Amino acid sequence: MDKKLKEICNLPEHKILFVGIGNVLKSDDGVGVYISRKIRKTSNIITLTAEVSIENYIGKINSLKPDILIIIDCVDMKSDPGSYKLLKIDKVFDLTFNTHNISLKKLSGFFHMPTFVLGIQPQNLSFGEIISFPVLETARKIIKLINNKEVNHGITISLSDLRRSVKS
């Protein structure tokens, strides 16, 4: 499990917005949408499903005023299918697939909160609505981590601590 994702999910005093993007008609590219639809909303976890048109949701995202924004997307990290990583948005400019109407590089300038991409390595991007087994297994693990977040007993992680840990 990604340690940074776990840390973020254990910040009960921060509002976290997960946005699922991707093309559900291109197999694994739809994994971000799949995950965003399965996340259970709580007092500090909210979701939005943008599919391929995240630029249409910029105003909505900013109006929700999350403390942390996590965009869930299919990312080519040149790793094993189903592997995933939480990355600062400025680290993924050349890794995401061009199935969106706007590049993440341009998109990052529109948000005023810490923004991350939860990138998942695809196996299959051909036309179809079936997510490959390794990517689907990873999606289920991520959903479980977010929906069943562990409570940090006596540990407080501040937003500034989180920013420092992500920089490293």
C-alpha positions as CSV (number, residue, x, y, z in Angstrom):
1,M,0.0,0.0,0.0
2,D,1.1,3.5,-0.7
3,K,2.2,5.1,2.6
4,K,1.3,8.6,1.5
5,L,-2.2,7.6,0.5
6,K,-2.7,5.9,3.8
7,E,-1.5,9.0,5.6
8,I,-3.9,11.3,3.7
9,C,-6.8,9.0,4.3
10,N,-6.0,9.2,8.0
11,L,-6.4,13.0,8.2
12,P,-9.9,13.3,9.8
13,E,-9.7,17.0,10.2
14,H,-9.1,17.6,6.4
15,K,-11.7,17.4,3.6
16,I,-10.4,15.2,0.9
17,L,-11.9,15.2,-2.6
18,F,-11.2,12.2,-4.8
19,V,-11.9,12.8,-8.5
20,G,-12.1,9.9,-10.9
21,I,-11.1,10.6,-14.5
22,G,-10.6,8.4,-17.5
23,N,-12.4,6.8,-20.5
24,V,-14.7,3.9,-19.4
25,L,-14.8,2.7,-23.0
26,K,-11.0,2.1,-23.0
27,S,-10.7,-0.8,-20.6
28,D,-8.2,0.1,-17.8
29,D,-8.4,3.8,-18.5
30,G,-11.7,3.7,-16.7
31,V,-10.2,2.6,-13.4
32,G,-10.3,6.1,-11.9
33,V,-14.0,6.4,-12.7
34,Y,-14.6,2.9,-11.2
35,I,-12.8,3.8,-8.0
36,S,-14.6,7.2,-7.6
37,R,-18.0,5.5,-7.9
38,K,-17.2,3.0,-5.2
39,I,-15.7,5.3,-2.5
40,R,-18.0,5.8,0.4
41,K,-18.6,9.4,1.2
42,T,-18.1,10.5,4.8
43,S,-17.8,13.8,6.7
44,N,-14.3,14.3,5.3
45,I,-14.2,12.2,2.1
46,I,-16.1,13.4,-0.9
47,T,-16.0,12.2,-4.5
48,L,-16.6,13.4,-8.0
49,T,-16.7,11.5,-11.2
50,A,-15.5,13.6,-14.1
51,E,-14.6,10.9,-16.7
52,V,-12.8,12.5,-19.7
53,S,-14.0,16.1,-19.1
54,I,-12.4,17.2,-15.8
55,E,-12.1,20.8,-17.2
56,N,-15.9,21.0,-16.9
57,Y,-15.6,20.4,-13.1
58,I,-12.9,23.0,-12.3
59,G,-15.4,25.4,-10.8
60,K,-17.2,22.6,-8.9
61,I,-14.0,21.3,-7.5
62,N,-12.9,24.7,-6.3
63,S,-16.4,25.5,-4.9
64,L,-16.2,22.3,-2.8
65,K,-13.1,23.8,-1.1
66,P,-11.3,20.5,-0.3
67,D,-8.1,20.7,1.8
68,I,-6.6,18.0,-0.5
69,L,-7.5,17.0,-4.1
70,I,-6.6,13.6,-5.3
71,I,-7.2,12.8,-9.0
72,I,-7.5,9.1,-9.7
73,D,-6.2,8.2,-13.2
74,C,-4.6,5.6,-15.3
75,V,-0.8,6.5,-15.5
76,D,2.0,4.9,-17.5
77,M,4.8,4.6,-15.0
78,K,6.6,1.9,-17.0
79,S,5.8,-0.5,-14.1
80,D,3.9,-3.7,-13.6
81,P,0.2,-3.6,-14.5
82,G,-1.9,-2.7,-11.4
83,S,1.0,-1.0,-9.6
84,Y,0.1,2.4,-8.3
85,K,1.6,5.5,-6.7
86,L,0.4,8.8,-5.2
87,L,2.3,11.6,-7.0
88,K,2.3,15.4,-6.8
89,I,0.5,16.6,-9.9
90,D,3.6,18.3,-11.2
91,K,5.4,14.9,-11.3
92,V,3.0,13.3,-13.8
93,F,2.9,15.7,-16.8
94,D,4.4,13.2,-19.2
95,L,2.9,10.0,-17.8
96,T,-0.8,10.3,-18.2
97,F,-2.6,9.1,-21.3
98,N,-4.1,11.6,-23.7
99,T,-7.7,10.6,-23.1
100,H,-8.6,13.8,-21.4
101,N,-9.6,17.1,-23.0
102,I,-7.0,19.0,-21.0
103,S,-3.5,18.1,-19.9
104,L,-2.8,17.7,-16.2
105,K,0.0,20.3,-16.6
106,K,-2.5,23.0,-17.6
107,L,-5.1,21.7,-15.1
108,S,-2.8,22.0,-12.1
109,G,-2.8,25.8,-12.3
110,F,-6.5,26.0,-11.7
111,F,-6.5,24.5,-8.2
112,H,-5.6,26.3,-5.0
113,M,-5.2,23.2,-2.8
114,P,-2.5,20.5,-2.6
115,T,-3.2,18.3,-5.7
116,F,-2.1,14.8,-6.2
117,V,-2.6,12.1,-8.8
118,L,-3.2,8.6,-7.7
119,G,-1.8,6.9,-10.8
120,I,-2.5,3.2,-11.6
121,Q,-0.4,1.4,-14.2
122,P,-2.7,-0.1,-16.9
123,Q,-2.4,-3.4,-18.6
124,N,-4.9,-2.9,-21.4
125,L,-6.1,0.3,-23.1
126,S,-8.0,-1.3,-26.0
127,F,-11.7,-0.5,-26.6
128,G,-13.9,-2.3,-24.2
129,E,-15.5,-1.9,-20.8
130,I,-13.6,-4.6,-18.9
131,I,-10.9,-3.6,-16.5
132,S,-8.0,-6.1,-16.5
133,F,-7.6,-8.4,-13.5
134,P,-4.4,-6.8,-12.0
135,V,-5.8,-3.3,-12.3
136,L,-9.2,-4.3,-10.9
137,E,-7.5,-6.0,-7.9
138,T,-5.5,-2.8,-7.2
139,A,-8.7,-0.7,-7.5
140,R,-10.4,-2.9,-4.9
141,K,-7.5,-2.6,-2.5
142,I,-7.5,1.2,-2.9
143,I,-11.3,1.4,-2.4
144,K,-10.9,-0.8,0.7
145,L,-8.1,1.4,2.1
146,I,-10.2,4.6,1.6
147,N,-13.5,3.1,2.8
148,N,-12.1,1.3,5.8
149,K,-9.4,3.8,6.8
150,E,-7.5,3.0,9.9
151,V,-7.6,5.4,12.8
152,N,-4.3,6.9,13.9
153,H,-4.6,6.5,17.7
154,G,-2.9,9.6,19.2
155,I,-1.1,10.6,16.0
156,T,-1.9,13.9,14.3
157,I,-0.6,14.6,10.8
158,S,-0.8,18.2,9.9
159,L,-1.2,19.5,6.3
160,S,2.2,21.1,6.5
161,D,3.7,17.7,7.6
162,L,2.0,16.1,4.7
163,R,3.4,18.6,2.3
164,R,6.9,18.0,3.6
165,S,6.5,14.2,3.4
166,V,5.3,14.5,-0.2
167,K,8.3,16.7,-1.2
168,S,10.7,14.0,-0.1
